[in-house]
Amino acid sequence: MLIREIEKKDNKQVESLIRTCLIEFGANKPGTAWADPNLSDFYHLYRADGSKYWVVEEEGKIIAGCGIGPVNGFSHICELQKMYALQEARGTGAASQLLEIALDYAKDHYKQCYLETLSNMIAANKFYTKKGFKSLDKPLNATDHFACDAWYIIDL
């Protein structure tokens, strides 16, 4: 298992990874990453300052990924973005390693890290809580992910 920054050649596999996970959880609808116009080109999206995306590769296949990006209107807060893992990657420690890498990067640029997810992603919600994220009653701001109904934040 290799964790590395996204490369241009990974764009299609990352989009497929995310769409596969969204279908699994019934989130293939507007208001989620499903409708994100940048979903097919994370390589370029995550080259902006304060942004980065990592993938987990196993035998040439992208099995997980996550990113860090800014939150509009909050210069000191980043967002953990598009963290998804295929079923085969779950329980392997890949998500923990990804999160550690992402938060280490975030500490150099931000003071807090926010995330939005779906409450029916039960294992993911437990994972975030276990890793120290605190639940919020509402989102930080209005985003394109209006279908998300679980929000978290952690001090870096």
Secondary structure, DSSP 8 states (H G I E B T S, - for coil): -EEEE--GGGHHHHHHHHHHHHHHTT--STTSGGG-TTTT-HHHHTTSTT-EEEEEEETTEEEEEEEEEEETTEEEEEEEEEEEE-GGGTTTTHHHHHHHHHHHHHHTT-SEEEEEE-TT-HHHHHHHHHTT-EEESS-SS--S-TT--EEEEEE-
